[in-house]
Amino acid sequence: MMTGLKVELRPVSLDDFKKTYNWRNDEETARLEAGTGFFRLSNVPMEKIEADYEQSIIKLDKREEGEFSIYALEDTPEHIGSIGYRELNMIARRCTVGIGIGHKEYWGKGYGTDAMKILIRFLFQTMNLERIQLDTWSGNKRAIRSYEKCGFEVEGRLRNHSYINGKYYDTVVMGLLREDFSM
């Protein structure tokens, strides 16, 4: 487990994965997390989620991607979301990260920022990466603010790249270099 000030990152259990059923079937939560991919990541039956656990977690090749459950540090730790890396390139020493806080009670309170900082430290210190990047849609303002608090900078925009809820949004590409992150 990797611990921060508000959260700890743990290996993903089947129970954690099943909890995403409620989050993925909540329209607001799924839309913020999935953006344009909302139509294929929402309204998912429990059987599909259970089947995905085998493919997405058990058979995960850690040399290419990794996923963790986010637990709020409380008297009784609460599973509140997930975070991970993908598109790992060890030659260029870079990857892409993503996060989702599914438990609405924990939105806007710094839990996601703390989780991202833990993952960034792991990727820079343990995996010796040089660059981390992510992208989100321009309507997800809370996420963009959180990423900026972690040191990510906007590196570009793909105009009208995301179509969400009947409207076009830019895809915002953000990056963070090892030298710009204070460990």
C-alpha positions in Angstrom: 0.0 0.0 0.0 1.1 3.5 -0.7 -0.1 6.2 1.7 -0.6 9.9 1.5 -2.2 12.5 3.7 -5.9 11.7 3.0 -5.8 8.4 1.0 -3.9 5.2 0.5 -3.6 3.2 -2.8 -4.2 -0.5 -2.6 -4.3 -3.4 -5.0 -7.7 -3.7 -6.6 -9.9 -6.5 -5.1 -13.0 -8.0 -6.7 -15.1 -6.3 -4.0 -13.5 -2.9 -5.0 -14.2 -3.7 -8.7 -17.8 -4.6 -8.0 -18.3 -1.3 -6.2 -17.7 0.5 -9.5 -21.1 -0.9 -10.6 -22.9 2.0 -8.7 -20.4 4.6 -10.0 -20.6 3.5 -13.6 -24.3 3.4 -13.5 -24.6 6.9 -12.1 -24.9 9.3 -15.0 -23.0 12.3 -13.5 -20.1 10.2 -12.1 -19.7 8.1 -15.3 -19.9 11.2 -17.6 -17.2 13.1 -15.6 -14.9 10.0 -15.6 -15.5 8.7 -19.0 -16.2 11.8 -21.0 -16.7 10.8 -24.7 -16.5 7.1 -23.6 -19.6 7.5 -21.5 -21.8 5.4 -23.8 -19.6 2.3 -23.5 -18.5 2.7 -19.9 -21.9 3.3 -18.3 -25.1 1.3 -17.8 -23.0 -1.8 -17.3 -24.5 -5.0 -15.8 -22.8 -6.6 -12.7 -21.9 -9.7 -14.8 -19.9 -7.6 -17.2 -18.1 -5.9 -14.3 -17.2 -9.3 -12.7 -16.0 -10.6 -16.1 -13.9 -7.4 -16.6 -12.1 -7.9 -13.3 -10.4 -11.1 -14.6 -9.3 -9.3 -17.8 -8.6 -5.8 -16.5 -7.0 -6.6 -13.1 -6.0 -10.3 -12.7 -4.4 -10.5 -16.2 -3.0 -7.0 -16.1 0.6 -6.8 -17.4 2.2 -4.5 -14.9 5.0 -3.8 -17.4 2.4 -1.9 -19.4 -0.2 -0.7 -17.0 -1.2 -0.7 -13.3 -4.4 0.1 -11.4 -5.0 0.8 -7.7 -8.0 1.3 -5.5 -8.2 4.6 -3.6 -9.2 4.3 0.0 -10.0 7.4 2.2 -8.0 7.2 5.4 -10.6 7.2 8.2 -11.4 5.1 11.2 -12.9 2.6 8.8 -11.2 3.1 5.4 -13.6 3.7 2.6 -13.1 2.7 -1.0 -13.7 5.9 -3.0 -12.2 5.4 -6.4 -9.5 4.1 -8.7 -6.3 5.4 -10.2 -3.8 4.0 -12.6 -1.2 4.2 -15.3 -1.2 2.9 -18.9 0.7 3.3 -22.1 3.9 2.7 -20.2 7.0 3.2 -22.3 10.2 2.3 -20.4 12.5 3.4 -23.3 11.1 7.0 -23.2 10.3 6.6 -19.5 6.8 7.9 -19.8 3.2 6.9 -19.2 -0.4 8.2 -19.2 -2.4 8.3 -15.9 -6.1 8.4 -15.1 -8.2 8.7 -12.0 -11.8 8.5 -11.0 -13.3 9.3 -7.6 -16.6 7.5 -7.8 -17.9 8.3 -4.3 -19.5 11.8 -4.7 -19.2 12.5 -1.0 -15.4 12.8 -1.5 -15.5 15.2 -4.5 -13.8 18.5 -4.3 -12.1 17.8 -0.9 -8.6 17.0 -2.0 -8.8 13.2 -2.0 -8.1 12.9 -5.8 -5.2 15.4 -5.6 -3.7 13.4 -2.8 -4.1 10.1 -4.7 -2.6 11.6 -7.8 0.5 12.9 -5.8 1.0 9.4 -4.4 0.9 7.8 -7.9 3.2 10.5 -9.3 5.8 9.8 -6.5 5.6 6.1 -7.3 6.0 6.6 -11.0 8.9 9.1 -10.7 10.8 7.5 -7.7 10.1 3.8 -8.0 9.6 3.3 -11.7 12.1 6.1 -12.6 9.9 7.7 -15.2 10.7 11.1 -16.7 7.3 12.2 -17.9 3.7 11.6 -17.0 0.8 12.8 -19.0 -3.0 12.7 -19.0 -6.0 14.1 -20.9 -9.5 15.2 -19.9 -12.3 17.1 -21.5 -12.5 20.8 -21.0 -15.8 20.7 -19.2 -14.3 18.7 -16.3 -13.0 21.9 -14.5 -12.6 20.3 -11.1 -10.3 17.6 -12.5 -8.2 20.2 -14.3 -7.7 22.2 -11.1 -6.7 19.1 -9.3 -4.1 18.2 -11.9 -2.7 21.7 -11.8 -2.3 21.4 -8.0 -0.2 18.3 -8.7 2.1 20.3 -11.1 0.6 19.2 -14.4 0.7 21.9 -17.1 -1.6 22.3 -20.1 0.5 21.3 -23.1 -2.2 21.4 -25.8 -5.8 21.2 -26.7 -7.6 19.1 -29.3 -10.4 21.4 -30.3 -14.0 20.0 -30.4 -12.5 16.6 -29.8 -15.0 15.3 -27.2 -18.8 15.2 -27.7 -20.5 15.0 -24.4 -24.2 15.5 -23.6 -25.0 17.1 -27.0 -22.1 19.5 -26.9 -18.5 19.6 -28.2 -15.6 20.1 -25.8 -11.9 20.4 -26.2 -9.7 17.5 -25.0 -7.1 19.1 -22.7 -3.6 17.4 -22.8 -1.5 17.9 -19.7 2.0 16.8 -18.8 4.3 16.7 -15.8 8.1 16.3 -16.0 10.1 14.7 -13.1 12.1 17.9 -12.7 8.9 20.0 -12.2 7.5 17.8 -9.4 8.6 18.4 -5.8 8.8 15.0 -4.2 
